[in-house]
Amino acid sequence: MQSLTRKKVLYVITKSNWGGAQRYVYDLATRLAEAGAEVAVAQGGTGEAGAPGGPLAKHLAEAGIRTIPVPSFARDLGFKNDVGAFLELKRIIRTERSDIVHLNSSKAGFLGALAARSLGTRHIIFTAHGWPFAEKRNPLWRAVAWLGSWATALLVHTIIVVSRNDLRLGEHLPFCKKKMRLIHNGINLDAPLGSGAIIRRAFPPGAHITGTIGELNRNKNQIALVEAARRDPALSIAIVGEGEDRAYLERKIKEYGLESRVKLFGFIPTADVLRGFDAFALPSLKEGLPYVLLEAKAAGLPIVLTNRVGGIGEILDAPDLKEFSIEKMIEKTASVYSAN
């Protein structure tokens, strides 16, 4: 790995809950700090303006990584909060004087790029964890998302995409093709797995358990599994993760009388639950390159899909997972940092 001992890197992400983008930031921040970079992470709370820091902030603090709260960051668009977040980011970037500002998630991408550009930051990087304009929404929403993504792409110096699908989409953004760098997400391919007993104990002996892992939100589409269990009385579903859709899912599970066959487990580390599943389901409407699918494939689980979106096909079609190791991800990202 090229030397990073003189590099100051500021990561920025909108929410500090625990999903793929947050895990990506955690992996890069901790590994590149070990390689000698001076690292800090600016992050919002768990979705609402002023919300406390989530699991990402906790895990980074435990790893000795300095975190900087951005209280005005909120999940939804809002003029007052977004202006506040821009001003907070500008203050943070001016104070940190980082060589590299590495932005993650759409809102952090645009506001962070605008703030960093206004201050003359030498190298601004944006990682697209799945382009928002690829989501299956109404045409007006997608048009706005496309314009926001294009504006972000124009403002930054380098765009990292995590799948060939996102590379293809990104290369169609005018004047941005030469900025694109494909770097797949990576996992520890030798990581040990737990027993999965926490999942097994929640269901009757002999139950065939289909599990999924992810933030509880619209894009992860866990409601599709609840509806599938409603139609098929033989299905037992384990849903691992937290998020804004929890109350909605709880209400639907109760409404359909599925409490004995569909269970919400909250946040549990992936390694502790995979062996509790007989099959892994990924009902997502949008993905970049999902860590959980890499881990489910590495664990040898049968995989059930409802949508082949983002980089899912790249994982399923790969003859092995060597291209998706965390070592490769870190090495390629360090090369991008060292090149500027």
KEMARRO-260475 format. One record per residue (C-alpha): x, y, z; residue in one letter. Coordinates in nm, 4 decimals, padded with zeros to 6 digits, always signed. Example, Ala and Ser with C-alpha at 12.3 -4.5 7.8 and 13.67 -1.06 7.14 Angstrom:
2
+----------+----------+----------+------+
|        u |        v |        w | resn |
+----------+----------+----------+------+
| +01.2300 | -00.4500 | +00.7800 |    A |
| +01.3670 | -00.1060 | +00.7140 |    S |
+----------+----------+----------+------+
end
This chain:
340
+----------+----------+----------+------+
|        u |        v |        w | resn |
+----------+----------+----------+------+
| +00.0000 | +00.0000 | +00.0000 |    M |
| +00.1307 | +00.3434 | -00.0900 |    Q |
| +00.2318 | +00.5638 | +00.2035 |    S |
| -00.0436 | +00.7801 | +00.3489 |    L |
| +00.1489 | +00.9159 | +00.6468 |    T |
| +00.1171 | +01.2769 | +00.5309 |    R |
| -00.2452 | +01.2610 | +00.4176 |    K |
| -00.5278 | +01.4198 | +00.6145 |    K |
| -00.8609 | +01.2605 | +00.5201 |    V |
| -01.2074 | +01.3813 | +00.6207 |    L |
| -01.4959 | +01.1423 | +00.5575 |    Y |
| -01.8475 | +01.2870 | +00.5426 |    V |
| -02.1717 | +01.0867 | +00.5599 |    I |
| -02.5301 | +01.1973 | +00.6162 |    T |
| -02.6443 | +00.9370 | +00.8697 |    K |
| -02.4524 | +00.7447 | +01.1358 |    S |
| -02.6825 | +00.4444 | +01.1560 |    N |
| -02.5381 | +00.1127 | +01.0304 |    W |
| -02.5831 | +00.0227 | +00.6647 |    G |
| -02.3586 | -00.0455 | +00.3696 |    G |
| -02.2375 | +00.3135 | +00.3273 |    A |
| -02.1621 | +00.3431 | +00.6990 |    Q |
| -01.9730 | +00.0158 | +00.7002 |    R |
| -01.7741 | +00.1371 | +00.3991 |    Y |
| -01.6754 | +00.4556 | +00.5837 |    V |
| -01.5847 | +00.2568 | +00.8941 |    Y |
| -01.3672 | +00.0116 | +00.7004 |    D |
| -01.1837 | +00.2852 | +00.5100 |    L |
| -01.1397 | +00.5114 | +00.8117 |    A |
| -01.0020 | +00.2409 | +01.0394 |    T |
| -00.7816 | +00.0643 | +00.7817 |    R |
| -00.6358 | +00.3823 | +00.6328 |    L |
| -00.5722 | +00.5262 | +00.9782 |    A |
| -00.3688 | +00.2107 | +01.0474 |    E |
| -00.1785 | +00.2808 | +00.7237 |    A |
| -00.0759 | +00.6209 | +00.8546 |    G |
| -00.3435 | +00.8634 | +00.7346 |    A |
| -00.4800 | +01.1253 | +00.9742 |    E |
| -00.8527 | +01.0502 | +00.9694 |    V |
| -01.1710 | +01.2147 | +01.0940 |    A |
| -01.5369 | +01.1411 | +01.0176 |    V |
| -01.8119 | +01.4058 | +01.0038 |    A |
| -02.1573 | +01.2528 | +01.0315 |    Q |
| -02.5177 | +01.3273 | +01.1106 |    G |
| -02.7418 | +01.1390 | +01.3499 |    G |
| -02.9861 | +00.8618 | +01.2708 |    T |
| -03.2097 | +01.0469 | +01.0258 |    G |
| -03.3613 | +01.3572 | +01.1855 |    E |
| -03.1883 | +01.6906 | +01.2406 |    A |
| -03.0390 | +01.7004 | +01.5898 |    G |
| -03.0672 | +01.3236 | +01.6364 |    A |
| -02.7889 | +01.1615 | +01.8382 |    P |
| -02.5089 | +00.9689 | +01.6732 |    G |
| -02.5879 | +00.6116 | +01.5756 |    G |
| -02.3875 | +00.2868 | +01.5669 |    P |
| -02.1312 | +00.4231 | +01.3196 |    L |
| -02.0300 | +00.6980 | +01.5618 |    A |
| -02.0054 | +00.4421 | +01.8431 |    K |
| -01.7953 | +00.1962 | +01.6424 |    H |
| -01.5610 | +00.4695 | +01.5206 |    L |
| -01.5090 | +00.6014 | +01.8736 |    A |
| -01.4291 | +00.2495 | +01.9950 |    E |
| -01.1731 | +00.2212 | +01.7149 |    A |
| -01.0095 | +00.5498 | +01.8162 |    G |
| -01.1304 | +00.7455 | +01.5116 |    I |
| -01.2187 | +01.1096 | +01.5750 |    R |
| -01.5802 | +01.1932 | +01.4896 |    T |
| -01.7382 | +01.5328 | +01.4256 |    I |
| -02.1177 | +01.5705 | +01.4530 |    P |
| -02.3136 | +01.7584 | +01.1846 |    V |
| -02.6397 | +01.8236 | +01.3768 |    P |
| -02.8313 | +01.9734 | +01.0823 |    S |
| -02.7928 | +01.6652 | +00.8626 |    F |
| -03.1371 | +01.5142 | +00.8065 |    A |
| -03.2575 | +01.2325 | +00.5829 |    R |
| -03.5286 | +01.4345 | +00.4071 |    D |
| -03.4902 | +01.7550 | +00.2069 |    L |
| -03.5553 | +02.0734 | +00.4021 |    G |
| -03.4269 | +02.4226 | +00.3227 |    F |
| -03.3425 | +02.5256 | +00.6795 |    K |
| -03.1678 | +02.2001 | +00.7719 |    N |
| -02.9827 | +02.1753 | +00.4415 |    D |
| -02.8512 | +02.5312 | +00.4615 |    V |
| -02.7512 | +02.4616 | +00.8210 |    G |
| -02.5705 | +02.1422 | +00.7200 |    A |
| -02.3868 | +02.3270 | +00.4402 |    F |
| -02.2653 | +02.5939 | +00.6822 |    L |
| -02.1627 | +02.3319 | +00.9390 |    E |
| -01.9700 | +02.1366 | +00.6749 |    L |
| -01.7989 | +02.4514 | +00.5529 |    K |
| -01.6867 | +02.5301 | +00.9063 |    R |
| -01.5629 | +02.1734 | +00.9615 |    I |
| -01.3743 | +02.1568 | +00.6308 |    I |
| -01.2151 | +02.4976 | +00.6923 |    R |
| -01.1070 | +02.3906 | +01.0415 |    T |
| -00.9790 | +02.0457 | +00.9415 |    E |
| -00.7791 | +02.1662 | +00.6383 |    R |
| -00.7803 | +01.8105 | +00.5036 |    S |
| -00.5938 | +01.7038 | +00.1895 |    D |
| -00.8863 | +01.4809 | +00.0930 |    I |
| -01.2580 | +01.5180 | +00.1601 |    V |
| -01.4294 | +01.1859 | +00.0882 |    H |
| -01.8086 | +01.2176 | +00.0628 |    L |
| -02.0653 | +00.9401 | +00.1015 |    N |
| -02.4454 | +00.9399 | +00.0440 |    S |
| -02.6333 | +01.1794 | -00.1813 |    S |
| -02.6962 | +01.4704 | +00.0544 |    K |
| -02.3482 | +01.4654 | +00.2052 |    A |
| -02.2176 | +01.4392 | -00.1490 |    G |
| -02.3792 | +01.7531 | -00.2853 |    F |
| -02.3551 | +01.9746 | +00.0241 |    L |
| -02.0038 | +01.8536 | +00.1050 |    G |
| -01.8814 | +01.9008 | -00.2516 |    A |
| -02.0235 | +02.2533 | -00.2620 |    L |
| -01.8618 | +02.3417 | +00.0719 |    A |
| -01.5268 | +02.1839 | -00.0143 |    A |
| -01.5129 | +02.3486 | -00.3589 |    R |
| -01.5852 | +02.6905 | -00.2089 |    S |
| -01.2832 | +02.6438 | +00.0186 |    L |
| -01.0468 | +02.5172 | -00.2501 |    G |
| -01.0003 | +02.1626 | -00.1138 |    T |
| -00.7311 | +01.9907 | -00.3216 |    R |
| -00.9045 | +01.6540 | -00.3710 |    H |
| -01.2770 | +01.5892 | -00.3284 |    I |
| -01.3951 | +01.2298 | -00.3682 |    I |
| -01.7534 | +01.1082 | -00.3837 |    F |
| -01.8495 | +00.7414 | -00.3529 |    T |
| -02.1791 | +00.6534 | -00.5190 |    A |
| -02.3339 | +00.3698 | -00.3193 |    H |
| -02.5933 | +00.3219 | -00.5939 |    G |
| -02.7133 | +00.6216 | -00.7974 |    W |
| -03.0434 | +00.7578 | -00.6591 |    P |
| -03.1798 | +00.8352 | -01.0064 |    F |
| -03.1830 | +00.4588 | -01.0749 |    A |
| -03.4530 | +00.4087 | -00.8102 |    E |
| -03.7997 | +00.3076 | -00.9267 |    K |
| -03.9810 | +00.6314 | -00.8488 |    R |
| -04.1878 | +00.8836 | -01.0403 |    N |
| -04.0209 | +01.0612 | -01.3357 |    P |
| -04.0097 | +01.4029 | -01.1661 |    L |
| -03.8328 | +01.2638 | -00.8575 |    W |
| -03.5832 | +01.0788 | -01.0761 |    R |
| -03.5161 | +01.3912 | -01.2828 |    A |
| -03.4386 | +01.5907 | -00.9690 |    V |
| -03.2187 | +01.3070 | -00.8390 |    A |
| -03.0340 | +01.2971 | -01.1714 |    W |
| -02.9683 | +01.6713 | -01.1611 |    L |
| -02.8449 | +01.6472 | -00.8025 |    G |
| -02.6164 | +01.3553 | -00.8884 |    S |
| -02.4806 | +01.5379 | -01.1925 |    W |
| -02.4151 | +01.8546 | -00.9914 |    A |
| -02.2272 | +01.6493 | -00.7322 |    T |
| -02.0280 | +01.4720 | -01.0030 |    A |
| -01.9286 | +01.8047 | -01.1614 |    L |
| -01.8133 | +01.9493 | -00.8284 |    L |
| -01.5922 | +01.6604 | -00.7162 |    V |
| -01.2555 | +01.5550 | -00.8568 |    H |
| -01.2975 | +01.1764 | -00.8376 |    T |
| -01.6057 | +00.9527 | -00.8293 |    I |
| -01.5745 | +00.6028 | -00.6890 |    I |
| -01.8433 | +00.3583 | -00.7993 |    V |
| -01.8807 | +00.0216 | -00.6320 |    V |
| -02.0240 | -00.1785 | -00.9224 |    S |
| -01.9943 | -00.2023 | -01.3002 |    R |
| -02.3633 | -00.1180 | -01.3215 |    N |
| -02.3037 | +00.2131 | -01.1415 |    D |
| -01.9971 | +00.2750 | -01.3580 |    L |
| -02.2097 | +00.2394 | -01.6705 |    R |
| -02.4737 | +00.4784 | -01.5334 |    L |
| -02.2145 | +00.7265 | -01.4098 |    G |
| -02.0336 | +00.7403 | -01.7422 |    E |
| -02.3509 | +00.8828 | -01.8965 |    H |
| -02.3313 | +01.1924 | -01.6736 |    L |
| -02.2033 | +01.4650 | -01.9105 |    P |
| -01.8347 | +01.5638 | -01.8694 |    F |
| -01.7833 | +01.3133 | -01.5841 |    C |
| -01.6678 | +00.9916 | -01.7506 |    K |
| -01.2963 | +01.0494 | -01.6856 |    K |
| -01.3604 | +01.0996 | -01.3139 |    K |
| -01.5021 | +00.7491 | -01.2601 |    M |
| -01.3075 | +00.4811 | -01.0704 |    R |
| -01.4507 | +00.1323 | -01.0138 |    L |
| -01.3591 | -00.0066 | -00.6713 |    I |
| -01.5747 | -00.2933 | -00.5454 |    H |
| -01.6761 | -00.3136 | -00.1817 |    N |
| -01.4724 | -00.5728 | +00.0015 |    G |
| -01.5134 | -00.8074 | +00.2974 |    I |
| -01.2836 | -01.0211 | +00.5094 |    N |
| -01.3219 | -01.3493 | +00.3253 |    L |
| -01.1770 | -01.5430 | +00.6194 |    D |
| -01.3955 | -01.3909 | +00.8924 |    A |
| -01.5337 | -01.6552 | +01.1331 |    P |
| -01.9089 | -01.6968 | +01.1741 |    L |
| -02.1044 | -01.7412 | +01.4943 |    G |
| -02.3521 | -02.0190 | +01.5614 |    S |
| -02.6652 | -01.8262 | +01.4592 |    G |
| -02.8361 | -01.9590 | +01.7735 |    A |
| -03.0038 | -01.6235 | +01.8440 |    I |
| -03.2058 | -01.6737 | +01.5245 |    I |
| -03.2737 | -02.0460 | +01.5651 |    R |
| -03.4039 | -02.0093 | +01.9209 |    R |
| -03.6721 | -01.7655 | +01.8042 |    A |
| -03.8436 | -02.0218 | +01.5782 |    F |
| -03.9854 | -02.3720 | +01.6374 |    P |
| -03.7407 | -02.6621 | +01.5930 |    P |
| -03.7170 | -02.7702 | +01.2303 |    G |
| -03.8398 | -02.4403 | +01.0850 |    A |
| -03.6847 | -02.3496 | +00.7499 |    H |
| -03.5725 | -01.9910 | +00.8071 |    I |
| -03.5292 | -01.7375 | +00.5306 |    T |
| -03.3330 | -01.4403 | +00.6603 |    G |
| -03.2425 | -01.0934 | +00.5453 |    T |
| -03.0125 | -00.8254 | +00.6855 |    I |
| -03.0289 | -00.4516 | +00.6223 |    G |
| -03.1494 | -00.1123 | +00.7336 |    E |
| -03.5285 | -00.1118 | +00.7617 |    L |
| -03.6297 | +00.1288 | +00.4871 |    N |
| -03.8172 | +00.1572 | +00.1596 |    R |
| -03.5204 | +00.0728 | -00.0616 |    N |
| -03.4414 | -00.2471 | +00.1308 |    K |
| -03.8066 | -00.3489 | +00.0803 |    N |
| -03.8456 | -00.5897 | +00.3745 |    Q |
| -04.2219 | -00.5529 | +00.3380 |    I |
| -04.1962 | -00.7833 | +00.0335 |    A |
| -04.0897 | -01.0677 | +00.2655 |    L |
| -04.3743 | -00.9932 | +00.5070 |    V |
| -04.6200 | -01.0087 | +00.2166 |    E |
| -04.4614 | -01.3329 | +00.0940 |    A |
| -04.5096 | -01.4899 | +00.4376 |    A |
| -04.8711 | -01.3778 | +00.4353 |    R |
| -04.9248 | -01.5682 | +00.1091 |    R |
| -04.7216 | -01.8763 | +00.2017 |    D |
| -04.7896 | -02.0339 | +00.5448 |    P |
| -04.4722 | -02.2445 | +00.5142 |    A |
| -04.2421 | -01.9397 | +00.5219 |    L |
| -04.0529 | -01.8359 | +00.8351 |    S |
| -03.8804 | -01.4975 | +00.7992 |    I |
| -03.6029 | -01.3438 | +01.0111 |    A |
| -03.5437 | -00.9723 | +00.9513 |    I |
| -03.2229 | -00.8325 | +01.1014 |    V |
| -03.1634 | -00.4565 | +01.1146 |    G |
| -03.3017 | -00.1262 | +01.2393 |    E |
| -03.4443 | +00.1773 | +01.0625 |    G |
| -03.7334 | +00.4096 | +00.9981 |    E |
| -03.9658 | +00.1341 | +00.8703 |    D |
| -03.9616 | -00.0674 | +01.1918 |    R |
| -04.2985 | +00.0554 | +01.3220 |    A |
| -04.4559 | +00.0024 | +00.9787 |    Y |
| -04.3261 | -00.3546 | +00.9571 |    L |
| -04.4372 | -00.4317 | +01.3133 |    E |
| -04.7851 | -00.3049 | +01.2308 |    R |
| -04.8102 | -00.5190 | +00.9164 |    K |
| -04.6813 | -00.8309 | +01.0910 |    I |
| -04.9450 | -00.7875 | +01.3630 |    K |
| -05.2193 | -00.7014 | +01.1111 |    E |
| -05.1503 | -01.0219 | +00.9170 |    Y |
| -05.1163 | -01.2358 | +01.2311 |    G |
| -04.7597 | -01.3394 | +01.1448 |    L |
| -04.5946 | -01.2855 | +01.4831 |    E |
| -04.4945 | -01.6535 | +01.5132 |    S |
| -04.3398 | -01.6740 | +01.1639 |    R |
| -04.1997 | -01.3267 | +01.0883 |    V |
| -03.9670 | -01.1759 | +01.3465 |    K |
| -03.7726 | -00.8499 | +01.3705 |    L |
| -03.4417 | -00.8909 | +01.5508 |    F |
| -03.3021 | -00.5376 | +01.5451 |    G |
| -02.9369 | -00.4750 | +01.4776 |    F |
| -02.7138 | -00.7804 | +01.5202 |    I |
| -02.3703 | -00.8222 | +01.3555 |    P |
| -02.3962 | -01.0222 | +01.0330 |    T |
| -02.1445 | -01.2838 | +01.1453 |    A |
| -02.3662 | -01.3705 | +01.4437 |    D |
| -02.6775 | -01.4516 | +01.2401 |    V |
| -02.5860 | -01.6031 | +00.9024 |    L |
| -02.5640 | -01.9594 | +01.0324 |    R |
| -02.9145 | -01.9195 | +01.1711 |    G |
| -03.0538 | -01.8885 | +00.8182 |    F |
| -03.1360 | -02.1746 | +00.5823 |    D |
| -03.1582 | -01.9265 | +00.2933 |    A |
| -03.0727 | -01.5605 | +00.2459 |    F |
| -03.3207 | -01.3205 | +00.0835 |    A |
| -03.2440 | -00.9797 | -00.0667 |    L |
| -03.5658 | -00.7991 | -00.1705 |    P |
| -03.3969 | -00.4592 | -00.2292 |    S |
| -03.5326 | -00.2096 | -00.4807 |    L |
| -03.1948 | -00.0325 | -00.4988 |    K |
| -02.8413 | -00.1488 | -00.4235 |    E |
| -02.4841 | -00.0472 | -00.4886 |    G |
| -02.2768 | -00.3564 | -00.4114 |    L |
| -02.4350 | -00.5147 | -00.0991 |    P |
| -02.1972 | -00.6348 | +00.1713 |    Y |
| -02.4575 | -00.8734 | +00.3094 |    V |
| -02.4893 | -01.0529 | -00.0237 |    L |
| -02.1115 | -01.0962 | -00.0374 |    L |
| -02.1186 | -01.2430 | +00.3127 |    E |
| -02.4157 | -01.4690 | +00.2408 |    A |
| -02.2413 | -01.6047 | -00.0695 |    K |
| -01.9160 | -01.6520 | +00.1211 |    A |
| -02.1143 | -01.8473 | +00.3838 |    A |
| -02.2543 | -02.0765 | +00.1122 |    G |
| -02.6211 | -01.9881 | +00.1722 |    L |
| -02.8846 | -02.0358 | -00.1000 |    P |
| -02.9850 | -01.6890 | -00.2181 |    I |
| -03.3365 | -01.5690 | -00.3013 |    V |
| -03.3786 | -01.2425 | -00.4958 |    L |
| -03.6828 | -01.0384 | -00.5866 |    T |
| -03.4883 | -00.7814 | -00.7919 |    N |
| -03.1523 | -00.8052 | -00.9698 |    R |
| -03.0488 | -00.4423 | -00.9161 |    V |
| -02.7187 | -00.2572 | -00.8836 |    G |
| -02.4169 | -00.4820 | -00.8494 |    G |
| -02.6105 | -00.7902 | -00.7355 |    I |
| -02.5467 | -00.9692 | -01.0646 |    G |
| -02.1740 | -00.9051 | -01.0378 |    E |
| -02.1647 | -01.0886 | -00.7060 |    I |
| -02.3849 | -01.3778 | -00.8126 |    L |
| -02.2037 | -01.4280 | -01.1424 |    D |
| -01.8511 | -01.4103 | -00.9976 |    A |
| -01.6764 | -01.7512 | -01.0027 |    P |
| -01.5155 | -01.6640 | -00.6690 |    D |
| -01.5007 | -01.3666 | -00.4332 |    L |
| -01.1317 | -01.2766 | -00.4646 |    K |
| -01.2181 | -00.9489 | -00.6378 |    E |
| -01.4314 | -00.8550 | -00.3363 |    F |
| -01.1728 | -00.8753 | -00.0582 |    S |
| -01.1320 | -00.5878 | +00.1843 |    I |
| -00.7582 | -00.5887 | +00.1128 |    E |
| -00.8232 | -00.5087 | -00.2550 |    K |
| -01.0728 | -00.2372 | -00.1676 |    M |
| -00.8284 | -00.0665 | +00.0694 |    I |
| -00.5340 | -00.0978 | -00.1683 |    E |
| -00.7235 | +00.0550 | -00.4624 |    K |
| -00.8677 | +00.3359 | -00.2517 |    T |
| -00.5251 | +00.4167 | -00.1065 |    A |
| -00.3934 | +00.4425 | -00.4636 |    S |
| -00.6619 | +00.7020 | -00.5424 |    V |
| -00.5652 | +00.8981 | -00.2300 |    Y |
| -00.1921 | +00.8805 | -00.3017 |    S |
| -00.2309 | +00.9889 | -00.6634 |    A |
| -00.3290 | +01.3403 | -00.5595 |    N |
+----------+----------+----------+------+
end
